[in-house]
Each structure stands twice: as structure tokens, then as C-alpha cells.
Amino acid sequence: MHNPANKNDQKGALLLEVLISMLIFSFALLGLVAMMARAVQFSVDAEDRNRAALLANEMVSTMWAQKTVNASSLSSEITAWQSRVADATASGLPSGTGTVGAANGDGVVAITVTWSPVGPSSPDHTYVTQVVMP
């Protein structure tokens, strides 16, 4: 014969096991969602860095086409380029700025693209490249 008191001791144990399993599953699901959000953030950041490199290369190409690193002789091209860098809706960057430094004695010019990624408390990002005209 079985003892009915033992059966009462087991009441609710299965429910408790199910609740603990659901808690563990919920934490795993939250971790997965957080990981996916970071992956999207890294993807957007990589896209912005790539766009900054392309924009800097655009100015380098202009300098090579004009055969000069003298910023004063390229003022209209630089102004148009800076407008493209600042226009995030048309292949630019969010809060983007572009600067072309003055050539040093060796003919080296630094081209800098700076932008602020969209997001809470994101620091500014900077891409710098240099061009040398032989």
C-alpha cells in the first residue's frame, strides 16, 4: 500500500521545475537578443567606416585628377565634397565633416573624415588618410 502523505509532498514540484526552466530559457533569449543588437551595431559601424574611406578616396582621386595637393586651387571641389560628407541621406555620414589639410614640405596632405554614429553616447569616429603627389 502507498502512503498518501508522500504524494502530497510531491505536489507542485513539476510546476516549480517548469518555472525554473522558463526562467533559464528567458535569460538565454535575452542574451540572444542583446547579441543580435550588438551585431547590427557592429555592422552599421563597419558600413560607416567603409563609407568614410570611400569619401576620403574620392577627394584623393580629385587631387590626382587635378594633379595638385594645393587645397586653395581645389576650393570648389573641397566644398562640394564636404557637402557630400555631411549629407547622411545621400551616401554621406551622420554629422559628418571632411577636412583637407595643407600640404607639408614633402607634398603630403592629410584628409580627415569625422562622424558621430547614431546611438546613445557614441563617441565621434575619425578616418584619416594621406596623399602624396609625386
N, C-alpha and C positions, 0 to 999 in steps of 0.2 A: 504494500500500500504506500502511496506517496503522501508526503506531508504538505498540506495546502499552505502552510506558512512559508515554505521555500518558494512557492510560486509567486507569492506576493512580494518577496524580496527582489524578484527579477522585473517587476513591473516598471516600465519607463526606461530601462537600460537601453533598449533598442532605439528609442526616441533620442536619448542622450547621444548615442553613437552617431545617429544621423545628423544631429545638430552640430556635432564636432566636425564631422566630415564636410558639412556645408560651410562651416567657418573656414576650414583649411582650403576648400575649393574657392571661396570668395577671395581670400588673400592671394591665391595663385592667379586668379582672374585679374585682380587689381594690379599685380605685378606685371602681367602681360600687357595690360592697357598702358601702364606707365612706360614700359619698354617700347611699345609701338609709338607713343608720343615722342619719345627721345629719338627714335629712328626717323620720324618725319622732320623733327627739328634739325637733325644732322643732315638730312637730305636737302632741306631748304638752305642751310648754311653752305653746303658744298655748291649748290647752284649759284648762290650769291658770289662766292669766291671765284667760280668759273666765269661768271658774267663780268666781274671786276678785271680779271685777266684779259678777257676779250676786249673790254673797253680800253684798257691800257695799250693793248696791241694795236688797236685802231689808231690811237694817237702816234704810236711808233711808226706805223705804216704811212701815216700822213707826213711825218718828218722825213722818212726815207723817200717818199714820192716827191717832196719839195726840195730834197737834198739840203736840208738845213736843220740845225738844232736850236736856232735862234728863235726864242719864244716871241719876240716882238715882230718878227716877219710872219708869224703864224697866228696873229691875234684873232682873226675872224674864225679860223679853223678851231682854235682852242676854245673860243666862246661857244661855238656850235657843239663841240664835243662835251663841254661842261654842261650844256643844257641836256644832252642825251644822258649823261651820267646821272643827273638829278631827276630825270623823269622815270620813276619806277613803273609807270603804266606802259612805257614803250621801251622795253629792254634796258632800262636804267636800274638803279639800285635805290632801296628805301633810304631817304635822307642822304643820298649820295652826293659827294663832292669830288671833283677832279682837279688836280693841280699839276702844272708843268714847271719844274724848277729851271733856274738859269743854268746855262752850260758852264761847266768849270773849265779850267785851262786845257784839259785833255779832251774837251768836246763831249763830256759825259753829262747827260741830262737825266734827272730822276723824275719819273711820272708816278704820281701817288693818287690812288683811288680810295676814298674813305666812305663808309656807310654805317648806318645803325640798323641792325636787324630788328625785325618786328618781334616784339615779345617783351615780357616783363623784365626790367632791369638788365637788358642785354648791353654789354659794353660795345663801343664802336670797334669796327673791324677796319683794317688797313691793308691794302695791297700796294707794294712798291716795286717798280721795275726801272731799269736804267737802259738808256740807249746811247750808243756811241756812233758817231758819224765819222767814218774814215776820211 
